[in-house]
Amino acid sequence: MDTVRASIERHALGSPDKAFLITPELNRELTFAQLKTSVDKIGERLSDLGLAKATKVAFLLNNGFWTVQLFLGVMANNRVIVPLNAVAGNVQLIHILGHSDAEVVFVSPDYREKLDELLAAIDREVLVIETDEETGPVWPEQQTPCDFIDNPTEEDPALLLYTSGSTGLPKGAVISHRAVTSGGRNVTEGHDLTADDRALCVLPVYHINGAMVTVSAPLYSGSSVVMPKRFSAGEFWNLIAEYDCTWSSIVPTIIKYLLDRVGQDDYDFGNDERLKAFRFARSASAPLPRATLAEWQKTFKLPMIETLGLTETAGTVSTNPMPPAACKPGSVGLPCGNEIQIVDKNNQPCPPGVVGEVSIRGSNLLTLYYKNPEATESSLINGWFLTGDLGQKDEEGYIFLTGRSKELIIRGGENIAPREIDDILYQHEAILEAAAVGVDDENYGQEVVACVAIRDGYSCSEAELKAFCEESIGKYKAPKIIYFFDELPKGPSGKILRLQLPKLIDSLHR
């Protein structure tokens, strides 16, 4: 049986002095033995507070030394952790706090004022525990101990993580211990990780990518994770060099930021001894434009592995294989620890080359959507999870995503995949961010428009970009209007929230 607690205990026994967590700002290490001790103490404190099995415990914290201990400690002691997105809007956070039934919130002093505003809108008492990143939680003195709580089983809930809610209020995915450990296993096996690897975690632990890829995978594999407080383009390569990191999970927006800094960093990519340990980066959480992938490989001379993972699948479900196996640009690779089918409207498998909905089955699936039986029933069918993503497989089984079913643009009765337009825009050297979207139109039902952000030091006109698109995909699919913004709205993983763009466009016309 594999649970979060079992993983911690296995490595605390087998490699007690090995560093599991390294936090650069504090210059502190946490070994597996120390993690086990900390987790046990957290369990005692949770029981002293009278928190029963499966009690929801939230946190509003940045990445760091105590964040990881509380994240794992709550789960390992058979309660359910509820990560709160520190940059989410108040409407979503109030919904999550209310909907999740969280009884406790660990909060950084930086976010205490924000949390007080949120709790003022909640109609129940919530215990607040201030948590300093260096000294840890300030546990309350009052004690109302609960009865003894058994160690978790594989089926017990471990994590309640809310989706990004791009079109409305987010749904809460209940993730079991089996799913959490399976998520870590999928990354470990998909990327050939060993105990000698060391991840650089620059994505927030309150998102599935940071939580499952760069925390759960090192925990499963018995390796290490270096975790700065937040991502810094100026420090990314310095941290890899200083701590001999071997891999990192990043998102397309971060990749763009790193490419924009080329020339400002004193590294000879491909030949620099300081980076010799670093063997690959992986891209997830948002589509990686082919032009960006090609620019990364040309500039940094390092493999970029495209993958697919979702909140509801505890992270990774497919990945391109590691070199020297074939890595196909534009593909999220082959199934990894899962079965993946492309299905039609009747949930029947589609042949290669035919677009359908991506459907997934595996031990890392969510158990259910919390207090949302309708969403559970419509998404989980006979053990398969219907993702809402559209895609197709090629003859070799590689998966290519074409977009979300809700994001499809229907112009004059013809289906247009927004990503096809995005990929063209990203081939223009001036584009930092791009997203096509459909807006209401009297003549065609929907019309194609695009929103873009320009890279620092570059410029281009709307006419230039429209002509650039028309040359590649023709006038019918090319955006009729292109809107320029400083940045596009994104979720915690860096994924552009496409369905928020029509509202953003409307604001320009008021």
Secondary structure, 3 states (H helix, E strand, C coil): CCCHHHHHHHHHHHCCCCEEEEECCCCEEEEHHHHHHHHHHHHHHHHHCCCCCCCEEEEECCCCHHHHHHHHHHHHCCCEEEECCCCCCHHHHHHHHHHHCCCEEEECHHHHHHHHHHHCCCCCCCEEEEEECCCEECCCCCCCCCCCCCCCCCCCEEEEEECCCCCCCCCEEEEEHHHHHHHHHHHHHHCCCCCCCEEECCCCCCCHHHHHHHHHHHHHHCCEEECCCCCCCCCHHHHHHHHCCCEEEECHHHHHHHHHCCCCCCCCCCCCHHHCCCCEEEECCCCCCHHHHHHHHHHHCCCEEEEEEEHHHCEEEEECCCCCCCCCCCCCEEECCCEEEEECCCCCECCCCCCEEEEEECCCCCCEECCCHHHHHHHEECCEEEEEEEEEECCCCCEEEEEEHHHCEEECCEEECHHHHHHHHHCCCCEEEEEEEEEEECCCEEEEEEEEEECCCCCCCHHHHHHHHHHHHHHHHCCCEEEECCCCCECCCCCECHHHHHHHHHHHCC
